[in-house]
């Protein structure tokens, strides 16, 4: 039996698959419906304000291409569409499942899960995003609850959730926090449940430290003692789409100066800055209990 390579780095071509295309249609419809209702989700940077910063645009990279049909390209680039579509397409979510999303209060992902009839619980450190979530739930009449909580200290009973998700949050935790969180996830998942995350992969910024398949195993799989789904291997396709904003500059000279400054100040790993490999990607991992 051939098992799929679902634990992998991001590939724009994945969005053309039949499963992801269907999810994109649903997402675009939801985005329009929420806009018409005057209800707003957060941006891909987790911000409640409507207009993205210059920093966000630089982060997209100079070769960024928009997604045909995307009704909110400013706040929802194709990277986020891939994260949502890939997680949902490769998770067997049953109707009415109790779901935990870690670090995504007010996000398009939590709204999408709730719109599909899930009982969604989301946690975040930002109180304003938790309040935003409560307003969204009230206005859209969804089963969507937000609590201000630390991911590494999940205040839920054992075997409480069918599925646990997190979209591009783990890289902002220290490595010790990632390990503690995955230990907690194993506790709150019911037998037969699943966990699925996306994260920055090979991000040269000093906080990243998820650079190899071995890093994925040590920080996600081993602490949780959960089974890696699919073919049981994390695959790095070598494609890098995002640019490190700290190394941005207009022209070779200013870009070089920005890179040197980022390396000297410790914002970017000097080894990556020296050889000029400051682009990175996102990855996804799927775990089963």
Protein Blocks (a to p, Z undefined) as FASTA:
>chain_A
ZZddfbccddfklmmpmklmmmmmmmmmmmmmmmmnopacddfkopabfbdcfklmmmno
pkbccdehiablmlmcfklmmmmmmmmmmcccdehiacddehighiaklmmmmmnopacd
dddfblklmmmmmmmmmmnopacddddddfklccbdehkbfbdcdehkllmpcfklmmmm
mmmmmmmpcghiacdddddehiabfklopabfklmmmmmmmmnopacehjopacdehiaf
bdcfklgcedjklmmmmmmmmmmnomacfklmmnopabccdddddddZZ
